[in-house]
Amino acid sequence: MIRVARAADVAVMRLIEVAAGRAFADVGMDKVAGDEALPAAELLAYQRDGRAWVATDANEQVVAYLIALWVDQVVHIEQVSVHPGYARRGIGAALIEHVAGWARERGSAALTLTTFAEVAWNAPYYERLGFRRLTEDELTPGLRAIRAEEAAHGLDEWPRLGMRREL
């Protein structure tokens, strides 16, 4: 089940992000694998604004989450994380579809995100969900700012890109 995140979900959301991030060690991206989760205060801000969703299992335990923000008048997926024990079950895709509906209802023409270009569960995965790779010339000012923040954080050690899916 997908629902709007609650304040009480934030601690589990952070644990999921760390657990999901460990997979990057398998592809030689130890720095990413060891990255800290988003701060609780930041996740709470998304939650309070109604821009955080969780997926739960049959026991109503949170197993994945997605947070989004508005960037250049479209909904931007800031983070989507699925606990590794629930990976490859379509949960991430379901979260993205849920948010696509939310975005469409609010007048967003597209979804955007930034991701690693060569990691199988990043850009190639999003392409299967209907996203397309953006050229540098297609990046909007807001996406350029996000990419600059990512570069400052050291994420450009591996190829990254922006992606867009029309709604």
Contacts in CASP RR format, 6 or more apart in sequence:
PFRMAT RR
TARGET T0000
AUTHOR 0000-0000-0000
METHOD contacts of the structure
MODEL  1
MIRVARAADVAVMRLIEVAAGRAFADVGMDKVAGDEALPAAELLAYQRDG
RAWVATDANEQVVAYLIALWVDQVVHIEQVSVHPGYARRGIGAALIEHVA
GWARERGSAALTLTTFAEVAWNAPYYERLGFRRLTEDELTPGLRAIRAEE
AAHGLDEWPRLGMRREL
1 55 0 8 1.000
1 56 0 8 1.000
1 60 0 8 1.000
2 53 0 8 1.000
2 54 0 8 1.000
2 55 0 8 1.000
2 56 0 8 1.000
2 94 0 8 1.000
2 95 0 8 1.000
2 98 0 8 1.000
3 53 0 8 1.000
3 54 0 8 1.000
3 56 0 8 1.000
4 47 0 8 1.000
4 50 0 8 1.000
4 52 0 8 1.000
4 53 0 8 1.000
4 54 0 8 1.000
5 13 0 8 1.000
5 43 0 8 1.000
5 46 0 8 1.000
5 47 0 8 1.000
5 50 0 8 1.000
5 52 0 8 1.000
5 53 0 8 1.000
5 54 0 8 1.000
5 65 0 8 1.000
6 47 0 8 1.000
7 44 0 8 1.000
7 47 0 8 1.000
7 48 0 8 1.000
9 47 0 8 1.000
9 52 0 8 1.000
9 54 0 8 1.000
9 62 0 8 1.000
9 65 0 8 1.000
10 40 0 8 1.000
10 43 0 8 1.000
10 44 0 8 1.000
10 47 0 8 1.000
11 40 0 8 1.000
12 61 0 8 1.000
12 62 0 8 1.000
13 37 0 8 1.000
13 43 0 8 1.000
13 52 0 8 1.000
13 54 0 8 1.000
13 62 0 8 1.000
13 65 0 8 1.000
13 81 0 8 1.000
14 37 0 8 1.000
14 38 0 8 1.000
14 40 0 8 1.000
14 43 0 8 1.000
15 37 0 8 1.000
16 62 0 8 1.000
16 63 0 8 1.000
16 64 0 8 1.000
16 65 0 8 1.000
16 81 0 8 1.000
16 82 0 8 1.000
16 83 0 8 1.000
17 37 0 8 1.000
17 38 0 8 1.000
17 65 0 8 1.000
17 79 0 8 1.000
17 81 0 8 1.000
18 34 0 8 1.000
18 36 0 8 1.000
18 37 0 8 1.000
19 83 0 8 1.000
19 84 0 8 1.000
20 81 0 8 1.000
20 82 0 8 1.000
20 83 0 8 1.000
20 84 0 8 1.000
20 87 0 8 1.000
21 32 0 8 1.000
21 33 0 8 1.000
21 34 0 8 1.000
21 35 0 8 1.000
21 81 0 8 1.000
22 33 0 8 1.000
22 34 0 8 1.000
22 84 0 8 1.000
23 33 0 8 1.000
23 84 0 8 1.000
23 121 0 8 1.000
24 30 0 8 1.000
24 32 0 8 1.000
24 33 0 8 1.000
24 34 0 8 1.000
24 119 0 8 1.000
25 33 0 8 1.000
25 34 0 8 1.000
27 119 0 8 1.000
29 116 0 8 1.000
29 119 0 8 1.000
29 158 0 8 1.000
31 154 0 8 1.000
31 157 0 8 1.000
32 155 0 8 1.000
32 158 0 8 1.000
38 67 0 8 1.000
38 79 0 8 1.000
43 52 0 8 1.000
43 67 0 8 1.000
46 52 0 8 1.000
46 67 0 8 1.000
46 68 0 8 1.000
46 69 0 8 1.000
46 78 0 8 1.000
51 67 0 8 1.000
51 68 0 8 1.000
51 69 0 8 1.000
52 65 0 8 1.000
52 66 0 8 1.000
52 67 0 8 1.000
52 68 0 8 1.000
53 65 0 8 1.000
53 66 0 8 1.000
53 67 0 8 1.000
53 95 0 8 1.000
53 98 0 8 1.000
53 99 0 8 1.000
54 62 0 8 1.000
54 63 0 8 1.000
54 64 0 8 1.000
54 65 0 8 1.000
55 62 0 8 1.000
55 63 0 8 1.000
55 64 0 8 1.000
55 65 0 8 1.000
55 82 0 8 1.000
55 86 0 8 1.000
55 91 0 8 1.000
55 92 0 8 1.000
55 94 0 8 1.000
55 95 0 8 1.000
56 62 0 8 1.000
56 63 0 8 1.000
57 63 0 8 1.000
57 86 0 8 1.000
63 82 0 8 1.000
63 83 0 8 1.000
63 85 0 8 1.000
63 86 0 8 1.000
63 91 0 8 1.000
64 80 0 8 1.000
64 81 0 8 1.000
64 82 0 8 1.000
64 83 0 8 1.000
64 86 0 8 1.000
64 91 0 8 1.000
64 92 0 8 1.000
64 95 0 8 1.000
65 79 0 8 1.000
65 80 0 8 1.000
65 81 0 8 1.000
65 95 0 8 1.000
66 77 0 8 1.000
66 79 0 8 1.000
66 80 0 8 1.000
66 81 0 8 1.000
66 92 0 8 1.000
66 95 0 8 1.000
66 96 0 8 1.000
66 98 0 8 1.000
66 99 0 8 1.000
67 77 0 8 1.000
67 78 0 8 1.000
67 79 0 8 1.000
67 80 0 8 1.000
68 75 0 8 1.000
68 76 0 8 1.000
68 77 0 8 1.000
68 78 0 8 1.000
68 99 0 8 1.000
68 103 0 8 1.000
69 75 0 8 1.000
69 76 0 8 1.000
69 78 0 8 1.000
70 76 0 8 1.000
70 108 0 8 1.000
71 112 0 8 1.000
71 140 0 8 1.000
71 142 0 8 1.000
71 143 0 8 1.000
71 146 0 8 1.000
72 140 0 8 1.000
72 141 0 8 1.000
72 142 0 8 1.000
72 143 0 8 1.000
73 108 0 8 1.000
73 109 0 8 1.000
74 103 0 8 1.000
74 108 0 8 1.000
74 109 0 8 1.000
74 110 0 8 1.000
74 111 0 8 1.000
74 112 0 8 1.000
74 164 0 8 1.000
75 99 0 8 1.000
75 102 0 8 1.000
75 103 0 8 1.000
75 106 0 8 1.000
75 108 0 8 1.000
75 110 0 8 1.000
75 111 0 8 1.000
75 112 0 8 1.000
76 111 0 8 1.000
76 112 0 8 1.000
76 113 0 8 1.000
76 143 0 8 1.000
76 146 0 8 1.000
77 96 0 8 1.000
77 99 0 8 1.000
77 111 0 8 1.000
77 112 0 8 1.000
77 113 0 8 1.000
78 113 0 8 1.000
80 92 0 8 1.000
80 95 0 8 1.000
80 96 0 8 1.000
82 91 0 8 1.000
82 92 0 8 1.000
93 129 0 8 1.000
96 111 0 8 1.000
96 129 0 8 1.000
99 111 0 8 1.000
100 111 0 8 1.000
100 165 0 8 1.000
100 167 0 8 1.000
101 167 0 8 1.000
103 111 0 8 1.000
103 167 0 8 1.000
104 167 0 8 1.000
108 167 0 8 1.000
109 166 0 8 1.000
109 167 0 8 1.000
110 164 0 8 1.000
110 165 0 8 1.000
110 166 0 8 1.000
110 167 0 8 1.000
111 131 0 8 1.000
111 164 0 8 1.000
111 165 0 8 1.000
111 167 0 8 1.000
112 134 0 8 1.000
112 140 0 8 1.000
112 143 0 8 1.000
112 162 0 8 1.000
112 163 0 8 1.000
112 164 0 8 1.000
112 165 0 8 1.000
113 126 0 8 1.000
113 131 0 8 1.000
113 162 0 8 1.000
113 163 0 8 1.000
114 143 0 8 1.000
114 146 0 8 1.000
114 147 0 8 1.000
114 150 0 8 1.000
114 160 0 8 1.000
114 161 0 8 1.000
114 162 0 8 1.000
114 163 0 8 1.000
115 122 0 8 1.000
115 123 0 8 1.000
115 126 0 8 1.000
115 160 0 8 1.000
115 161 0 8 1.000
115 162 0 8 1.000
115 163 0 8 1.000
116 122 0 8 1.000
116 123 0 8 1.000
116 155 0 8 1.000
116 158 0 8 1.000
116 159 0 8 1.000
116 160 0 8 1.000
117 123 0 8 1.000
117 133 0 8 1.000
117 158 0 8 1.000
117 159 0 8 1.000
117 160 0 8 1.000
117 161 0 8 1.000
118 158 0 8 1.000
118 159 0 8 1.000
119 158 0 8 1.000
123 133 0 8 1.000
123 161 0 8 1.000
123 163 0 8 1.000
126 163 0 8 1.000
126 165 0 8 1.000
127 133 0 8 1.000
127 163 0 8 1.000
129 165 0 8 1.000
130 165 0 8 1.000
131 163 0 8 1.000
131 164 0 8 1.000
131 165 0 8 1.000
132 163 0 8 1.000
132 164 0 8 1.000
132 165 0 8 1.000
133 161 0 8 1.000
133 162 0 8 1.000
133 163 0 8 1.000
134 143 0 8 1.000
134 161 0 8 1.000
134 162 0 8 1.000
134 163 0 8 1.000
134 164 0 8 1.000
138 164 0 8 1.000
139 147 0 8 1.000
139 162 0 8 1.000
143 162 0 8 1.000
147 160 0 8 1.000
147 162 0 8 1.000
150 156 0 8 1.000
150 160 0 8 1.000
END
